[in-house]
Amino acid sequence: MAAIGIVTGTIETGFNGQLRTLSIRAAIEIRCNRNKSADVQPDYRIFSDGAEIGAGWIRCSELSGKTYVSLSFAAPEFGPRRLYANLGRAAGQDDDNCYAILWNPMD
């Protein structure tokens, strides 16, 4: 999976960083969804310059049993399709609060 950004933070507090693709460079904030009232609602909302561009859900890996965050982005810059990604350990990072946004193509 290709890294399309880097964020810092924690699952408890949320994350800040940058989404980076060949054509997009955008500061993003992954905020905890404090208004979540049902299991189907996202655990996080993703914002860039005040505009909501996606959501995130806390998941548990079937293989390792570790917790991770699954992300879904939607914005006109992505065209009619959604962009899916997971937060994972950033390669070469010693900081426990640094995560890569790992692109997860669905097709």
GROMACS elastic network, one bead per residue, 0.5 to 0.9 nm:
[ bonds ]
;  ai    aj funct       b0    kb
    1    85     6  0.89760   500
    1   102     6  0.57781   500
    1   103     6  0.56605   500
    1   104     6  0.63694   500
    1   105     6  0.83149   500
    2   101     6  0.82963   500
    2   102     6  0.55756   500
    2   103     6  0.54157   500
    2   104     6  0.80008   500
    3     6     6  0.77548   500
    3    20     6  0.84349   500
    3    21     6  0.88256   500
    3    85     6  0.89666   500
    3    90     6  0.83855   500
    3   100     6  0.59098   500
    3   101     6  0.54669   500
    3   103     6  0.60691   500
    4    18     6  0.85716   500
    4    19     6  0.59681   500
    4    20     6  0.50302   500
    4    21     6  0.56121   500
    4    85     6  0.86131   500
    4   100     6  0.73712   500
    4   101     6  0.55081   500
    4   102     6  0.60816   500
    4   103     6  0.62508   500
    5    17     6  0.74268   500
    5    18     6  0.54301   500
    5    20     6  0.50047   500
    5    21     6  0.77090   500
    5    25     6  0.89719   500
    5    99     6  0.85126   500
    5   100     6  0.57702   500
    5   102     6  0.75147   500
    5   103     6  0.89994   500
    6    16     6  0.83960   500
    6    17     6  0.56616   500
    6    18     6  0.57378   500
    6    19     6  0.69158   500
    6    20     6  0.82450   500
    6    87     6  0.88347   500
    6    90     6  0.73934   500
    6    98     6  0.71369   500
    6    99     6  0.57298   500
    6   101     6  0.58040   500
    6   102     6  0.89949   500
    7    15     6  0.58391   500
    7    16     6  0.51461   500
    7    18     6  0.63703   500
    7    19     6  0.84308   500
    7    28     6  0.83217   500
    7    29     6  0.84864   500
    7    30     6  0.87669   500
    7    87     6  0.85511   500
    7    97     6  0.82482   500
    7    98     6  0.59219   500
    7    99     6  0.53259   500
    7   100     6  0.63793   500
    7   101     6  0.73383   500
    8    14     6  0.83606   500
    8    15     6  0.52894   500
    8    16     6  0.55524   500
    8    17     6  0.62605   500
    8    95     6  0.87775   500
    8    96     6  0.87934   500
    8    97     6  0.52409   500
    8    99     6  0.60190   500
    8   100     6  0.87372   500
    9    12     6  0.83748   500
    9    13     6  0.66265   500
    9    14     6  0.56817   500
    9    16     6  0.65675   500
    9    17     6  0.89137   500
    9    96     6  0.88194   500
    9    97     6  0.50734   500
    9    98     6  0.66880   500
    9    99     6  0.80376   500
   10    13     6  0.53064   500
   10    14     6  0.55077   500
   10    15     6  0.63366   500
   10    96     6  0.88213   500
   10    97     6  0.59942   500
   10    98     6  0.85641   500
   11    14     6  0.56365   500
   11    15     6  0.77163   500
   11    32     6  0.82632   500
   11    58     6  0.82748   500
   11    68     6  0.84040   500
   11    69     6  0.79733   500
   12    32     6  0.75914   500
   13    31     6  0.75505   500
   13    32     6  0.66530   500
   14    29     6  0.77066   500
   14    30     6  0.55141   500
   14    32     6  0.55109   500
   14    44     6  0.76562   500
   15    28     6  0.83421   500
   15    29     6  0.58840   500
   15    31     6  0.66553   500
   15    32     6  0.86908   500
   15    97     6  0.88626   500
   15    99     6  0.88937   500
   16    27     6  0.77179   500
   16    28     6  0.59416   500
   16    30     6  0.62077   500
   16    31     6  0.84139   500
   17    26     6  0.85813   500
   17    27     6  0.58204   500
   17    28     6  0.55009   500
   17    29     6  0.65660   500
   17    30     6  0.85558   500
   18    25     6  0.69320   500
   18    26     6  0.55554   500
   18    28     6  0.53827   500
   18    29     6  0.82508   500
   19    24     6  0.71544   500
   19    25     6  0.58388   500
   19    26     6  0.52766   500
   19    27     6  0.63357   500
   19    28     6  0.65301   500
   19   101     6  0.77135   500
   20    23     6  0.77679   500
   20    24     6  0.55476   500
   20    26     6  0.67121   500
   20    27     6  0.88509   500
   21    24     6  0.50333   500
   21    25     6  0.66480   500
   22    25     6  0.81841   500
   23    77     6  0.88255   500
   24    77     6  0.80673   500
   26    48     6  0.67181   500
   26    49     6  0.83398   500
   27    47     6  0.85168   500
   27    48     6  0.58808   500
   27    49     6  0.73356   500
   28    46     6  0.68239   500
   28    47     6  0.55803   500
   28    49     6  0.75159   500
   29    45     6  0.82058   500
   29    46     6  0.57248   500
   29    47     6  0.52068   500
   29    48     6  0.64421   500
   29    49     6  0.88100   500
   30    44     6  0.61451   500
   30    45     6  0.57532   500
   30    47     6  0.64371   500
   30    54     6  0.87827   500
   30    55     6  0.79412   500
   30    56     6  0.79314   500
   31    34     6  0.85810   500
   31    43     6  0.85473   500
   31    44     6  0.53183   500
   31    45     6  0.53394   500
   31    46     6  0.62579   500
   31    47     6  0.77206   500
   32    35     6  0.88002   500
   32    42     6  0.88668   500
   32    43     6  0.60497   500
   32    45     6  0.65270   500
   32    46     6  0.89364   500
   32    56     6  0.89648   500
   33    36     6  0.56518   500
   33    41     6  0.86723   500
   33    42     6  0.68749   500
   33    43     6  0.52306   500
   33    45     6  0.60230   500
   34    37     6  0.87241   500
   34    43     6  0.80783   500
   34    44     6  0.83705   500
   36    39     6  0.77869   500
   36    40     6  0.88771   500
   36    41     6  0.60450   500
   36    42     6  0.70493   500
   36    43     6  0.68587   500
   36    44     6  0.88972   500
   37    40     6  0.87364   500
   37    41     6  0.71790   500
   38    41     6  0.56001   500
   38    42     6  0.87392   500
   39    42     6  0.77460   500
   39    43     6  0.86795   500
   41    44     6  0.88415   500
   41    57     6  0.82424   500
   42    45     6  0.69832   500
   42    55     6  0.59660   500
   42    56     6  0.55627   500
   42    57     6  0.52169   500
   42    58     6  0.82346   500
   43    55     6  0.75669   500
   43    56     6  0.58175   500
   43    58     6  0.64338   500
   43    69     6  0.89234   500
   44    54     6  0.85374   500
   44    55     6  0.54453   500
   44    57     6  0.64557   500
   44    58     6  0.84566   500
   44    71     6  0.86977   500
   45    52     6  0.69850   500
   45    53     6  0.79482   500
   45    54     6  0.60240   500
   45    56     6  0.62972   500
   46    51     6  0.83886   500
   46    52     6  0.57150   500
   46    53     6  0.56306   500
   46    55     6  0.52993   500
   46    56     6  0.73704   500
   46    71     6  0.86269   500
   46    72     6  0.87817   500
   46    73     6  0.78449   500
   47    50     6  0.57527   500
   47    51     6  0.53205   500
   47    53     6  0.55501   500
   47    54     6  0.70673   500
   47    55     6  0.87650   500
   48    51     6  0.53373   500
   48    52     6  0.65448   500
   48    53     6  0.67863   500
   49    52     6  0.84866   500
   52    55     6  0.83244   500
   52    74     6  0.87815   500
   52    75     6  0.86993   500
   53    72     6  0.85054   500
   53    73     6  0.56253   500
   53    74     6  0.53808   500
   53    75     6  0.57325   500
   54    71     6  0.72584   500
   54    72     6  0.53979   500
   54    74     6  0.56540   500
   54    75     6  0.80409   500
   54    82     6  0.89874   500
   55    70     6  0.84949   500
   55    71     6  0.58510   500
   55    72     6  0.54849   500
   55    73     6  0.66906   500
   55    74     6  0.88834   500
   56    69     6  0.62664   500
   56    70     6  0.54245   500
   56    72     6  0.62741   500
   56    73     6  0.87868   500
   56    86     6  0.87925   500
   57    68     6  0.84037   500
   57    69     6  0.55361   500
   57    70     6  0.52373   500
   57    71     6  0.66023   500
   57    72     6  0.88041   500
   58    67     6  0.68156   500
   58    68     6  0.58371   500
   58    70     6  0.63709   500
   59    66     6  0.83874   500
   59    67     6  0.56927   500
   59    68     6  0.54104   500
   59    69     6  0.58945   500
   59    70     6  0.66806   500
   60    63     6  0.88738   500
   60    64     6  0.82530   500
   60    65     6  0.56999   500
   60    66     6  0.55461   500
   60    68     6  0.61982   500
   60    69     6  0.85199   500
   61    64     6  0.55475   500
   61    66     6  0.53871   500
   61    67     6  0.63303   500
   61    68     6  0.72707   500
   62    65     6  0.55696   500
   62    66     6  0.81246   500
   63    66     6  0.82296   500
   64    67     6  0.87729   500
   68    86     6  0.72184   500
   68    87     6  0.63579   500
   68    88     6  0.71018   500
   69    85     6  0.86351   500
   69    86     6  0.56869   500
   69    87     6  0.53870   500
   69    88     6  0.80377   500
   70    84     6  0.76397   500
   70    85     6  0.60932   500
   70    87     6  0.66196   500
   71    83     6  0.82158   500
   71    84     6  0.57358   500
   71    85     6  0.50287   500
   71    86     6  0.56040   500
   71    87     6  0.75598   500
   71   101     6  0.85444   500
   72    82     6  0.65520   500
   72    83     6  0.57650   500
   72    85     6  0.64505   500
   72    86     6  0.86545   500
   73    78     6  0.83672   500
   73    82     6  0.56271   500
   73    84     6  0.63535   500
   73    85     6  0.82080   500
   74    77     6  0.82929   500
   74    78     6  0.66492   500
   74    79     6  0.82845   500
   74    80     6  0.82267   500
   74    81     6  0.71743   500
   74    83     6  0.64954   500
   75    78     6  0.55439   500
   75    79     6  0.70734   500
   75    80     6  0.82837   500
   75    81     6  0.86771   500
   75    82     6  0.78373   500
   75    83     6  0.89889   500
   76    79     6  0.52160   500
   76    80     6  0.72406   500
   77    80     6  0.88867   500
   78    81     6  0.64152   500
   78    82     6  0.69131   500
   78    83     6  0.72008   500
   79    82     6  0.79288   500
   83   103     6  0.76150   500
   83   104     6  0.77515   500
   83   105     6  0.73434   500
   83   106     6  0.84552   500
   84   102     6  0.85309   500
   84   103     6  0.61362   500
   84   104     6  0.52206   500
   84   105     6  0.63444   500
   84   106     6  0.72429   500
   85   101     6  0.61479   500
   85   102     6  0.51520   500
   85   105     6  0.77079   500
   86   100     6  0.80976   500
   86   101     6  0.58048   500
   86   102     6  0.52009   500
   86   103     6  0.67365   500
   86   104     6  0.68978   500
   87    90     6  0.87020   500
   87    99     6  0.58761   500
   87   100     6  0.56810   500
   87   102     6  0.61039   500
   88    91     6  0.89682   500
   88    98     6  0.86905   500
   88    99     6  0.53411   500
   88   100     6  0.53206   500
   88   101     6  0.65732   500
   88   102     6  0.66107   500
   89    92     6  0.87778   500
   89    93     6  0.77218   500
   89    96     6  0.82112   500
   89    97     6  0.88123   500
   89    98     6  0.68846   500
   89   100     6  0.58793   500
   89   101     6  0.88001   500
   90    93     6  0.56151   500
   90    94     6  0.86877   500
   90    95     6  0.88804   500
   90    98     6  0.62054   500
   90   101     6  0.82561   500
   91    94     6  0.87677   500
   91    99     6  0.86243   500
   91   100     6  0.77770   500
   93    96     6  0.77931   500
   93    98     6  0.68521   500
   93    99     6  0.84736   500
   94    97     6  0.87795   500
   94    98     6  0.80467   500
   95    98     6  0.55132   500
   95    99     6  0.88295   500
   96    99     6  0.81462   500
   99   102     6  0.89483   500
